[in-house]
Every structure is written in C-alpha cells, then in structure tokens.
Amino acid sequence: MSPSVLQDGKIFLGTSVKPEYLDLRLANRHGLITGATGTGKTVTLQVLAEGFSKAGVPVFAADIKGDLSGIAKAGEMKDFIAKRNEAIGLTDYTNQAFPTVFWDVFGRSGHPIRTTVFDMGPLLLSRMLELNEVQEGVLNIAFRVGVDENLPLLDLKDLRALVQNVGDRAKELSTKYGNVATASIGAIQRRLLVLEEQGAEQFFGEPSLDINDFLRVSMDGRGIVNLLSADQLMQKSRLYGTFLLWMLTKLWQTLPEVGDQPKPKLVFFFDEAHLLFDEAPRPLLQRIEQVARLIRSKGVGVYFITQNPLDVPDTVSSQLGNRIQHQLRAFTPKEQRAVKTAAETFRPNPALDTQRAILDLGIGEALVSMLENKGEPSMVQRTLIRPPEGQIGPLTEAERATLMERSPVAGKYDEPIDRESAHEILAKRAAEAKTAEEQQANAGGGIGGWIGKVIFGRGPRGGRSLGEQAIDYASKSIMRRVVNALIRQIMKGGR
C-alpha cells in the first residue's frame, strides 16, 4: 500500500527501506532535528508542521529567515517535487495552503506578543539582562517589594521606577529583605537601558498574550500554524532564547494535566536551540530540564532544531525520543566528535554505518528514528524526506499583510494598554510626600519658625524641631510683654 501524508494517526515523513512515520500518540515525547546549514532542516520542519496541522494539532514555530511563511500558501508542482514523490511512492500529494497566524515581538511582521515584567519573573529576566548572582538577588528583592507593597510590574518603566525606589530605601529595606547594594542598582538600571535600546520595551506590557490563542484550530479542523517572525529577534540572541523559554514556561504553568493523548494539544518548534543553552547558568538549565520533562504531561511536544547535536545538554537530549539527523560536516576535531555523538544517539542498524551515513547524506535526506509501539526508538534508517505541500520559500510582504488582516486575532493585541502600575503609583506617592512636606513647612511660618529652621533645621520626618518650638514660644512671650507695656503706657497717659 502506498503511503499517505496522514495515515492511521501517523505523519508520513519519507521513505527508507520502508515508509517512515511519526506516531501522533508519541509526538509529545519531544524530538530533535539537527544538521549543517543548507541540508534541509527547514523543509523537514515544514513537513512536520503541515502534518501536525492536518491532524488537527496547532503548531508554534520560530521563523528565523522567513522561509517558513510559505506554509500559508499552496506550493507549485515542480519537476524535483514530482521526482521525489515518485521515489518515495507518495501518490496522494496535493499542493495546499495551511491556516497560519503571524506573530512578531516588535509588531512589524505579525501581531505583537507581550507579557508583563512580573509574568516574566526574576529568573528569566536576570538571564535576559545578563546579571550576576548579586545583581539577580537585588532584582529578586525588587520583585518581592512589588508584591508586598501592591506595585504591579507591567512594563520596563515600572521596573525602572521600582528598582530606583528600592535603591533610595536601601537602608530601610536591607533589614527586612537582605542587603541592597548600590552598585547592583546601577548595574540593573544600565542593563535595562540596553534592553530598551534593543527594542524589548515593546515586548513588556499589556494586553499580554493569552496562551490559548496558540491552541486554535481552523473551521475545517486543521491546527493553526503560529509563526513567530524571528529575523529581527535573532539579532538579540539572548533575548530570543529567553523569550522562547518564557513561552514554554507559560505553557507549562497554564495548561492542565492531560496525560497521554491520541495526539498532542500543541507542538512547539524551538529553532536555533543553541541560543538557549549557550552560557546558561545552572538555575536556568534546571528550569529547561524541568519544563522539558513535565510539559509532555500537558500534551505539548517540543522539538529542538540546531546544527550540532552537542548544542543540547545530555539532560535535555535524553528526553528527545524522535530524531531526524541531516548531514553534518567533519572538518575539525569538534565536528568529528559531533558526528560520533550523533551516531551513538541512534538505535543501531546492522545494515547501516550510521557514522559514515551522516557524512554522506544528500540535501533533503536524513537519518530517521521515531518512537514506536510502547515508546521504544525504531532502528535508524537513511530516509528520503517527502516534499512540503505548501510553498517552499517566503511569502511576499503583501501576502503576509493580507493574511494578518484576516487573522482570528486581528485587533486583539495590536494596540497597547497602559493602566496604572508601579511607575504611576510611585510617582503619585512621591508627589504626595512632597506636598505634605511643603504643607508642614508652611505650617511652621513666621519669624520664629524661620529662625528655628535656620538655626536648628527640620525636625524628624519633616516635623517641627525642638528649636523651632522653643523660638516660637519665645517670640510669642516677647510679643505679650510688648503688648502689656503698651497698655500700661496708654493707661498712664489717660490719667
């Protein structure tokens, strides 16, 4: 029987000595797609995304170069596609467009994605700001003060205002929360300035993303493909990695437990995954491992895409059961180790020299090992990957704009909302304190009050000093004596 793109709850990937499928029941066990630049990783990602969409599974993917946007438009039958279909025995191939929603942190090539500073949390924000351990501790104190004093942290100006307030009250707060180093306050403010210059202030604020908007299906039952325009975001690599990790964390924290399902609720493709793991501190790695381990129970499958399998730490790599390996090059000792490592991660095939095959693979060809039966990996097979049914290559700007106008979330996130939060509340408190101080100053008027202020200064907490009170009393006593003397003089004159 010839293979079908979607057959018996399985996505057809391509043909080796037999048809190779990804079982939807096991798709939430995560996966890894690796290979050198130009070997076909993006096309493989598109093939998987189309298969999930056909099965009614929503997809999220970062579109690094814009090439994935073609999934929203029907492809064209070309000679190389016809030849590949013939070679793999695919007879039900149909060019078609897939329902797609475009997103963009900067709001240029898609609907804006926002979250609040509080929702991001101090751990991920510290990673984004590249803070050291001491500075991260001060940031944690700021978040705690915000909670204790009911100061909502929505955007970067809120965080700036709160960090400044914590610095101004450092002595007072240190006894309750721990040491607040002035140098750390300055360092955090400088890092926030850098983040603002990178355009990240557009990411923080409201309306914040409703994660359920990633779980939509179209009217015909196909899963929506959510594409994040990441060409600009990639220029800020730390921001990119932290942003996608925040999204995974948000899914993990928001979605209910569902256990094993016939198919995932959502599949998340994490392209250029090495940007997440590069120089990641231990607490962050622990968060990644935790999310990867537990998010499958929420019905979410995560697929990391990267050039080198060594980019992914062993603790995470061990959880990635579905594997597709495109060609690697081995010109350096490090690259040779990568080839050897990649070969060793597959279940051996006696009929295949895996290590040699990794070097010999052609474009659009890959070593494939998918989970099967009760979750054991299949023997690795050299496989011709099937062609996508959508367009290979990017949409035009006009085509993208038209789709955005018809999007199911059009108008929901496009305009920012700026409600009262920490920045406004702290500014109001400062204004009220200044007004109160001026009123107290005016209440101590007159020559006596003025002399008291000059000689003795202000009293504690802006109140009247003892000197002010003493001179005020003395001036009143002198006035009484003068008035009494005048009265006596008048009475004498009357006699």
KEPAGU-885269 format. One record per atom (N, C-alpha, C, O): x, y, z. Coordinates in steps of 0.05 Angstrom, whole numbers, plus 5000, padded with zeros to 4 digits. Example, Ala and Ser with C-alpha at 12.3 -4.5 7.8 and 13.67 -1.06 7.14 Angstrom:
2
526448865156
524649105156
526449345156
528549345169
525749555142
527349795143
525850015157
526850235161
END
This chain:
495
501749765000
500050005000
501850255000
503750275016
501250444982
502850684981
502250865005
500050865016
504351005014
504051175039
502251415034
502051515011
500951515055
499351755054
500651955073
501951885092
500252215067
501352425084
500552395113
502152435131
497952325117
496952265144
495452005143
493551975128
496351815159
495251545157
495251405184
497251385198
492851325193
492551175218
493851315242
495151185258
493351575244
494451725267
497451755266
498751785286
498551755242
501451785238
502051975216
500551995196
504252135219
505052325198
507252195182
509252105192
506852185155
508852075137
511152265134
510752495126
513552175139
515952345137
517452295111
518552485100
517552055102
519051985079
519451685077
518251535092
521251595059
521551315054
524551235057
526251365045
525051025071
527650905073
527450635058
526750625034
527950415072
527250155061
524250095065
523149895055
522950285080
520150265085
519150545091
520750725095
516450595091
515450855098
516150925127
515950755145
516951175132
517651255159
515551455169
514851645156
514451395193
512251555204
512951655232
514551535247
511751885239
511751985266
509051925278
506952025269
508951755299
506451675312
505451905330
506851995348
503052005324
501952225339
501652165369
501752345385
501251915376
500951835404
503551895420
503451945444
505751885405
508351915418
509752185411
512152215416
508252355398
509452605388
510052805411
511752985408
508752765434
509352945457
511752845473
512252945495
513152645463
515652555476
518052715466
520352645472
517452925451
519453115442
521253005420
521252765414
522853185408
524553105386
526853295381
527053505393
528653205364
531053355357
531553335327
531553115315
531853565314
532553585286
535253725284
535453955291
537253595273
539953715271
541053685243
540053515227
543053845237
544353835211
545654095205
544954305215
547554085187
549054325179
547254515163
545154435153
548154765160
546654955145
546254865116
548154775103
543854895105
543254825078
542754535072
542754455048
542354375093
541954085088
539054005088
538353765084
537154195094
534354135092
532854135118
530554035119
533954245140
532554245166
529954405164
527954315175
530054635151
527554805150
525354665135
523054675143
526054525113
523954375098
522854145115
520454105115
524554015130
523553805148
521753915169
519653795175
522454145180
520654275199
517954345187
515854295199
517954435162
515454505148
513754255144
511354255147
515054035136
513653775132
512253695157
509953605157
513653715180
512553635205
510253815213
508153725222
510654085210
508554275217
506054225200
503854245211
506354175174
504054115158
502653855167
500153845167
504153655174
502953405183
501353445208
499153335211
502553595227
501053645252
498553805247
496353745258
498754015230
496354175223
494153995211
491854025219
494853825193
492853645180
491553465201
489153395199
493053395222
491953225243
490353375263
489453255283
490053645259
488553805278
490153895302
489053965323
492853885300
494553965322
495754245317
497154275297
495154445334
496354705330
499454695333
500454525347
500754875320
503654885319
504655165326
503455365317
506955175340
508355435343
511155385333
512455195341
512155575317
514955545307
516155825303
514756015295
518655855310
520156095304
521156085275
522455895267
520456295260
521256315232
523756485230
523556735229
526056365230
528556505232
529156675207
529956905210
528756565184
529456715159
527056795143
527356905121
524656735152
522256795137
521456585118
519256595106
523056375115
522556155096
520055995103
518655895085
519355975128
517055805136
514455935129
512355805128
514456195124
511956335119
510556225094
508056255091
512056095076
510755975052
508755765058
507255685041
508755665083
506755455090
503955565088
502055405085
503555825088
500955945087
499955965058
497656065054
501555875039
500755895010
501155624997
503155495002
499355544980
499655294965
502255294948
502755494935
503755074949
506155054933
505455004904
503154974896
507554984888
507254914859
508654654853
510754594864
507354494837
508554244829
510954294810
510554404788
513254214818
515654254802
516953984797
516353784810
518753984778
520053734770
521353584793
520953344796
522853734810
524253594831
522353484852
522953284865
520053624856
518053524874
516753264863
516353074878
516053274838
514853034825
516752794826
515852574831
519352844822
521252624823
521552514851
521752274855
521552694871
521752594899
519252434906
519552224919
516952524899
514452384905
514452104892
513651904904
515452084868
515651834854
517651644868
517151404871
519851764877
521951604890
520951484917
521751264924
519351634931
518451544957
515651404956
514651314976
514451404932
511851264929
509451414940
507451294947
509651684941
507451844952
505551914929
506252054910
503051814930
501151854909
498952054916
497552144898
498552114942
496252294949
497252574955
496052724970
499452654942
500652924947
498853134934
498153104911
498253344949
496553564939
497753824949
498153864973
498254014931
499254274939
496954424953
494754444942
497454524977
495454674991
496654865011
498954835020
495055075019
495855265039
494855165066
492955015068
496355245088
495555165115
494855415131
496055625128
492855395149
491955625165
494255725182
495355575198
494855985180
497256095192
496656355206
495256525194
497756395230
497656655243
500556745248
502256595257
501057005241
503757115243
504057275269
502257435275
506257245282
506857385307
509557525304
511257435289
509957735319
512557885319
512758035345
511058205351
514957985360
515358135385
515358435380
514358585397
516358525357
516558805351
514158915336
514059155330
512158735331
509658825319
509858915290
508159065280
511958835275
512358935248
511258725228
509758805209
512058475231
511358275211
509358075222
508857865211
508058155244
505957985256
504658125279
505458345286
502757995291
501458105315
503358115338
504957935342
503358335354
505158365376
504758145397
502458065402
506958055409
506757875432
507858025456
510158125455
506258045476
507158195500
506758015525
505057835526
508258085545
507857975572
508558185592
509858385585
507758145617
508558345637
511258265649
512058035648
512558465661
515058415674
514758215696
516458035700
512558235711
512058055733
511757765723
512757575735
510357735700
509957475689
512557345679
512957105681
514357515669
516957415660
518557295684
519857085682
518357435707
519657345731
522657405733
523857455712
523757415757
526557505761
528657315749
530757405741
528057045748
530056865738
530556905708
532856945699
528356915692
528756945663
529557235657
531057275638
528557425672
529357705667
532357745673
533657895659
533357615694
536257625700
537857515678
539957625671
536957295665
538257185642
538257375619
540257415605
535957505614
535757695593
537557935597
538658045578
537858025622
539458255629
542458185633
544058365636
543057925633
545757825637
546857925664
549158025666
545257885685
546057975712
547757755726
547457515720
549557845744
550957645760
549257575784
546957665787
550357395801
548757285824
547857505843
545557505853
549657695850
548957905869
546758085857
544858155871
547058165832
545158335819
542458195816
540358315820
542457935811
539957775810
538657785837
536157795839
540157765859
539057785886
537558045891
535458045903
538758265882
537458525885
534858535868
532858645877
534958425844
532558415827
530358255841
528058335840
531058035854
529057885869
527858045891
525458025896
529458205905
528458375926
526458575915
524358625926
527058695891
525258885879
522558755873
520458875877
522658505862
520158365856
518558315881
516158345882
519958245903
518558185928
517358445940
515058435950
518758665938
517658925948
515158995931
513259095942
515258945905
512959005888
510558845897
508358955897
510958595904
508658435914
507658535941
505258565944
509558575959
508758655987
507358925988
505658976005
508159105970
507059375970
505059435948
504359665943
504159215936
502059235916
502759425893
501259615887
505159375881
506159545859
506259365834
508259225830
504259365817
504259195793
506559255775
507059495768
508059055767
510259075748
509358985720
509158745714
508659185704
507559115677
509659155655
510058985638
511059385655
512959445634
515559535645
515959535670
517459605628
520159665637
520359925653
521959945671
518560115647
518660365664
517760305692
518660435711
515960105696
515160015723
517559905737
518059965761
519059735724
521359605736
523559815742
524759805764
523960005724
525960215729
525160375754
526860425772
522660455756
521760615779
522060455805
522860565825
521360195805
521460045829
524359995838
525060005861
526159935818
528959895825
530160155837
531660135856
529360385826
530360635837
529260675865
530760765883
526760615870
525560645896
526960465916
527460545939
527560215908
528960025926
531760135932
532660115955
533060255913
535660375918
535560615937
537260645954
533460775934
533161005952
532560925980
533261065999
531360695984
530560596010
532360356019
531560196035
534660346008
536460116012
536860056042
536659816050
537460256058
537960216086
535560096101
535759916117
533160216094
530660126106
530059836098
529159676115
530359776073
529559516062
531459286069
530759056071
534059356073
536059156077
535558996103
536158756104
534359126123
533858976148
531658776145
531558576160
529958806125
527658626121
528158416099
527458186102
529458506077
529758326054
532658236048
533058046033
534558366061
537358306055
538758546042
537458736035
541358516039
542958746031
542258836002
542058675984
541959095999
541459215973
543859385966
544159605976
545559275948
548059405941
547459635921
546159585901
548459875926
548060095908
549260045881
548060125861
551459905880
552759845854
550959665837
550859695813
549559485850
547759305836
545359455824
544459395802
544459655840
542159815830
543059955804
541559955784
545360065804
546360205780
546760015757
546160075734
547759775762
548259575741
545559485729
545459455704
543559445745
540959355735
539759575717
538659515696
539959825726
538860045710
540360075683
539060135663
542960025683
544460045658
543559815639
543259865615
543159575650
542359355634
539459395623
538859315600
537759515639
535059575629
535159775606
533559765587
537059965608
537360155586
538160015560
537160085539
540059825562
540959675539
538559525527
538259515503
536959395545
534659245536
532659425521
531559345501
532259665531
530459855518
531559935491
529959955472
534159975489
535360055463
535159825443
535159875418
534859575452
534559355434
531659325425
530959145409
529859495435
527059485428
525359295445
523059245438
526459195467
525059005483
522759125499
521058975509
522659395501
520459515516
517759455502
515659465515
517859395476
515359325462
514259055470
511958995467
516058885481
515258615490
513858625517
512158445522
514458825533
513358835560
510959025561
511259255553
508758925572
506459095575
503858935571
503858685573
501759075565
499158955561
497859055535
498559275527
496058905523
494958645532
496958425529
498258395508
497258265550
499158045550
497957805535
495557785532
499757635525
498857415509
497057215524
497657135547
494857145512
493156925521
494156675508
493856645483
495356495523
496656255512
494656085496
495455925479
492156115503
490155955489
489856035459
488755875443
490856265452
490856345424
492756185407
492556185382
494556045420
496355855405
495055585401
496055415387
492755545413
491455275413
489055265394
487355085396
488955455375
486555475358
486755265335
488855175327
484355185326
484155025301
482355185282
480655345290
482655135256
481155275236
478355155233
477754955246
476655275217
473955185213
473854905202
471954755207
475854835186
475854565175
477254355192
477754125184
477954435217
479154245236
482154225236
483254065251
483454375218
486454355218
487554545239
486454745246
489854455250
491154615271
492354875259
493454865237
492055095273
493255345264
496255335268
497255235288
497755425248
500655445249
501355725258
500955915243
502455755282
503256015292
506256055286
507955905296
506856265270
509556315263
510556575275
509356785271
512756555290
513956795302
516156895283
518056755278
515757135274
517757265257
520257325274
520057495292
522457185269
524757195287
527257315274
529357295286
527057425250
529457525237
530657755253
533057775255
528957935263
529958165279
530658065308
532758145319
529057895318
529557795346
532157645347
533457645368
532957505326
535357355326
537857525329
539957425337
537657785323
539957965326
540458015355
542658115362
538557955372
538957975401
538657685412
536657615423
540757535409
540657245414
539757175442
538156985446
540657315462
539957265490
536957315493
535557165507
535957525481
533157595483
531457375469
529357295479
532457275446
530957065431
530656805448
528456705452
532956705459
532856465474
531156485499
529656305505
531356705513
529856745538
526856775532
525156675547
526256915510
523456955502
522056685497
519856635507
523356505481
522156255475
521956075500
519955925503
523856095518
523755945543
521456045560
520055885573
520956305560
518656415574
516156295563
514356225578
515956275537
513456175525
513055885533
510755805539
515155725533
514955445542
514055435571
512355275578
515255605587
514555615616
511655685620
510255575637
510755885604
507955975605
506055745598
504055705612
506755595578
505055355571
504955155593
502855055600
507255105605
507554915626
505854995651
504554835664
505955255657
504655355681
501655385677
500055385696
500755425652
497955495646
496255245639
493955225648
497355065623
495654845613
495154635634
496854595651
492854515634
492254305654
493554035646
494353995624
493853865666
494953605662
492953435645
490553435651
494053305624
492253135608
493352855604
491852675595
495852805611
497052545608
497352475578
497452645561
497552215572
497952125545
495352145530
493152065539
495452265506
493152315489
493652195461
495852125455
491452165445
491852055418
493552235401
494852145382
493652495408
495352685393
495952925412
494452965431
498053075407
498753295425
496653515423
495153535404
496553685444
494953925443
496354155428
495054325416
499054145428
500654345414
503454235410
504454075426
504654305388
507454235383
509054495380
508254675365
511254505394
512854745396
515654695383
517054515393
516354835362
518954805349
520755025358
520155265355
523054955369
524955145380
527455145362
529354985366
527455325342
529655335323
532055485335
531755645354
534455425324
536955545335
537055505365
537555695380
536655255373
536455195402
539055245417
538955285442
541355255404
543855305418
543755575432
545155615452
542155765422
542056035434
540756015462
541156195478
539255815467
538055775494
540155675514
540155745537
541855495504
543655355523
546455485526
547855435545
547255655507
549855785508
550155945534
548556125539
552155875549
552856025574
550556045594
550456225610
548755855592
546455865611
547355785639
548755585642
546755945659
547455875687
545955625696
543855555684
546855495717
545655255726
542755275733
541155095726
541855495747
538955515753
537255515728
535055405727
538255645707
536755655682
536655385669
534555295659
538855235668
538854965657
536954785672
535554615660
536854815698
534954655714
532054725706
530454535705
531554975701
528855055692
528154915665
525954815661
530154925646
529654805620
529154505622
527354395610
530854375638
530454085642
527754025655
526453835646
526954185674
524354135687
522054175668
520254015667
522154385652
520054435633
519854215612
517754115606
522254135601
522253925581
521153655592
519853505578
521753605617
520853355629
517853355635
516553145631
516753575644
514053585654
511953685634
509653625637
512853825613
510853945595
509453735578
507353785568
510753505575
509453295559
506853205572
504953125558
506653215599
504153145612
501953345607
499653295613
502653585597
500753785589
499853755560
498253915550
500853545547
500153495519
501753655499
500853685476
504053765507
505653925489
508253775481
509653675498
508753765455
511153655445
513153875438
512354075425
515653845445
517754045440
519853925422
520853715427
520454065400
522453975380
524554185378
524054405369
527054105385
529254295383
530654255356
531054035347
531254485343
532654475318
535254625321
535354855330
537454495314
540054615317
542054485297
541454275286
544354605294
546254495275
547754265286
548354065272
548454275311
550254085323
548853945346
547854075364
548753675347
547353535369
548753595396
547453555417
551253675396
552653745421
551554005433
552254065456
550054155418
548954405428
546954365451
546554535467
545754125451
543654065471
544853905494
546053695489
544653995519
545853845541
544653565544
542353515536
546253385555
545353105557
542753075572
541152905565
542453235593
540053205610
537453275594
535353175601
537753445574
535453515557
535353325533
533153225526
537653265522
537753095498
536652815504
535352695486
536952725528
536052455535
532952435535
531852215535
531652665535
528652665535
527552705507
525052715504
529252715487
528352765459
528352495444
530352415433
525952375443
525852095432
525652085402
526651885390
524452285389
524152275360
526352435347
526752675353
527952315330
530352445320
530652435290
530152225277
531352665279
531952685250
534652815247
535053045256
536452675234
539252775231
539852825202
540052635186
540253075195
541253145168
544253135168
545553075188
545353195145
548253165141
549853355160
549053585165
552053245170
553953405185
556653405170
557253225155
558153615175
560853625163
562953585185
562453655208
565153465178
567153395199
569953475190
571653315184
570353735189
572953845181
574753895205
577153915202
573653925229
575153985253
574753755273
572853605271
576553735293
576153535314
573453565329
572153355335
572553805333
569953845347
567653735329
565853615339
567853785303
565753695285
565853385283
563753265281
568153275285
568452975284
567152855309
565852645307
567552985332
566252895357
563252915355
561752735364
562253125342
559453165338
558252935322
556052835328
559652855300
558652645283
558552385299
556652235297
560652325314
560752085330
558552085351
557151875355
558152315364
555952335384
553252285372
551652145383
552752415349
550252385335
549752095328
547451995332
551751955318
551451675310
550751505334
549151315332
551951565358
551551405381
548851445394
547951275410
547451655387
544751705399
542551545386
540351525397
543151415363
541151265349
541250965357
543350865365
538950845355
538850555358
540250425334
539450485311
542350265338
543950175315
542350005295
540449865302
543250025270
542149875248
544349705236
546249815225
544249445239
546549275229
547049315200
549349265190
545149405185
545449435156
546449715148
546649785125
547149885169
547750165163
550150255180
550150225204
552150375167
554350505181
553450795188
553750975171
552350825211
551051075218
552951315216
552251525205
555351285227
557251505228
558051585199
558251825194
558451395182
559151445154
556751575139
557151755123
554351485145
551951575131
551451875137
550552025120
552051955162
551652235170
553252425152
552352645145
555552335144
557252505127
556452495097
557052675082
555052275090
554452235061
551652325053
550952315030
550052395072
547252475066
547052705046
548652885047
545152685028
544652895009
542653095020
541453045041
542153315006
540153515014
537353385012
536753254992
535853425033
533153305035
533253015042
531252875039
535452925052
535752645061
536652655091
538052835099
535752465106
536352465135
536352185147
535152005136
537752165169
537451925186
535151965204
534952165218
533251765205
530851795220
530451565239
530851335233
529751645264
529051445285
526751555301
527151755316
524351445298
522051535312
521251335334
521851095332
519951435354
518851255375
516551095363
514951195347
516350845372
514250665362
513250485384
514450475405
511050345378
509850155397
509450275424
507650445427
510850195445
510450305472
512450525479
512750585502
513750625459
515550855464
518550785459
520250945467
519150555447
521950495442
522750615415
521150625397
525250705412
526150825386
526350615365
527250385370
525650685341
526050505318
528950495310
530450675316
529750285295
532450275284
532850505265
531050575249
535150635266
535650855249
535650775220
536650555212
534450945203
534350885174
535051135158
534351355165
536451085136
537051305117
534551355101
533651185087
533551605102
530851665092
530851905073
532152105078
529251875051
528652105034
526252245046
524052125048
526552505053
524352655066
522452745044
523252835023
519852725050
517752805030
517753105027
518553245045
516853205004
516653495000
514253615014
512253485017
514353875022
512054005034
509854045013
510354044989
507454085023
505254145005
504754445002
503654534982
505754595022
505654885020
508054985003
509754834994
508155244999
510255364984
512955344998
513155375023
515055274984
517755264995
518955544991
519455624968
519455685012
520455965010
518456165021
516156095026
519356415025
517656615039
515456725023
515456724998
513456835037
511256995025
512357275019
514457355029
510957425002
511457704998
510257865021
508557755036
511158105025
510158275046
507158325042
505558335062
506258355017
503458405012
501758155019
499558185030
502757915013
501357675020
501157645051
499057565061
503357705064
503357685094
501257885106
499757815124
501258135095
499458345106
496558265102
494858305119
495858135079
493158055074
492257835094
490057845104
494057645099
493357435119
493057545147
491457455162
494657755154
494457875180
491758015184
490658005206
490758135163
488158265164
485858065169
483858135182
486257825159
484157615162
484657435187
483157245191
486657495202
487457325224
485257315246
483857505250
484957085259
482957055280
483557225305
481857265322
486057335307
486757505330
487157795321
488257955336
486357865297
486758135287
485358335305
482958305312
486758545314
485658745331
485858685361
485358865377
486458445368
486458375397
488958475411
488858555434
491258465398
493758535411
495058785398
497158875408
493958885377
495359095361
495759355376
497859485371
493959435393
494259685408
494959635437
493659485451
497159765447
497959715475
496059855494
494760045487
495959755519
494359865540
496259945563
497959785571
495960185573
497760285594
496060365619
495360595621
495560175636
493960235660
495860305683
498260285681
494660395705
496260485728
497760245740
496660035744
500360285744
502060075754
504260195771
504060425780
506460055776
508460145795
509560425789
509860585807
510060475764
511160745756
509360965765
510161155778
506760945758
504861155765
504361175795
504261385807
504160945808
503660935837
505961065853
505561225871
508460995845
510761105859
511061405854
511861555871
510361495829
510461775823
508361925840
508962145849
506061805843
503861935859
504761945888
504262155901
505961735898
506861745926
508961955931
508962095951
510761985911
512862185914
511662465913
512562645928
509662515896
508362775895
506862835921
506963065930
505562635932
504062675957
506062735980
505462905997
508262595981
510262646002
511362936000
511863066020
511863025975
512863295971
510863505980
511563705992
508263455973
506163645981
505963656012
505663876023
506063426024
505963416054
508263566066
507863706087
510563546054
512963686065
512663986063
513364136081
511564076040
511164356036
509064466055
509364696065
506964316060
504964406079
506064426107
505464616122
507664236115
508964246142
510864486144
511064616164
512264546121
514064776121
512465036125
513265206140
510165056111
508565296113
507265326141
506965546151
506665096153
505465106180
507465216200
506565316221
509965196196
511965306214
512865576206
515265636210
511065756194
511866016183
512266216205
512166156229
512866476197
513366686216
516266716223
517866536216
516966926237
519766976242
520966766261
523266696258
519266676279
520266476298
520966216284
523066096288
518966126266
519465876251
521765896233
523365706230
522066136220
524266166201
526966156216
528866036206
527166296239
529666296254
530266006263
532565926263
528165866272
528565586281
529665416260
531465256265
528665446235
529565276213
532465346206
534065166201
533165606207
535965686201
537865576221
539965476214
537065596247
538965516268
538965216273
541065096276
536565096274
536364816283
535664616261
535964376265
534764716237
533964526216
531264406220
529864486239
530464226203
527864096205
527863886228
529863786236
525463826237
525163616257
525063346244
525163316220
524963136260
524862856250
522362816232
520262916238
522862666209
520662606190
519262866180
516862856175
520763076177
519663316165
517963476185
516763686178
517863406211
516263546231
517763796242
519963846233
516663936261
517964176273
519964086293
519563906309
522364216292
524464146310
523964266338
522264436341
525464166357
525264276384
526064566384
524964736399
528064636368
529064916366
526865096356
526465316365
525464996335
523265156324
521165206345
520165436349
520464996360
518365026380
519265226402
517665386412
521865206410
522865386431
522865676423
521965846438
523865726398
523966006389
521166116384
520666356389
519365946375
516666026370
515366116397
514066316398
515865956418
514866026445
516066286454
514666456466
518666326450
520066566459
518966816445
518467016458
518566796419
517567026404
514767106413
514067346415
513066906420
510366966430
510567106457
508967286463
512467016474
512767136501
513667426498
512667596513
515467486480
516367766476
514067936467
513768166476
512467836449
510167986438
508268046461
507168276462
507767856479
505967916501
507068136519
505468306527
509668136524
510868346541
510668626528
510168826541
511068626502
510868886487
507968996489
507569236493
506068816484
503268896485
502468996513
501169206516
503368856534
502768936561
503969216568
502669376581
506369256558
507769516563
506169746550
505869956561
505269696525
503669906511
501169966526
500370206528
499769766536
497369806551
497869976576
496270156582
499969916590
500670076614
501170366607
500470546622
502570406585
503270676576
500770836570
500571076576
498870716557
496370846549
494870916574
493671136576
494770736594
493270786618
494571026634
493071186645
497171046634
498471266647
497771536634
497271746647
497771516607
497071766592
494271856598
493672086598
492471666603
489671726608
489371866635
487372006639
491271836653
490971966679
491772256678
491672396698
END
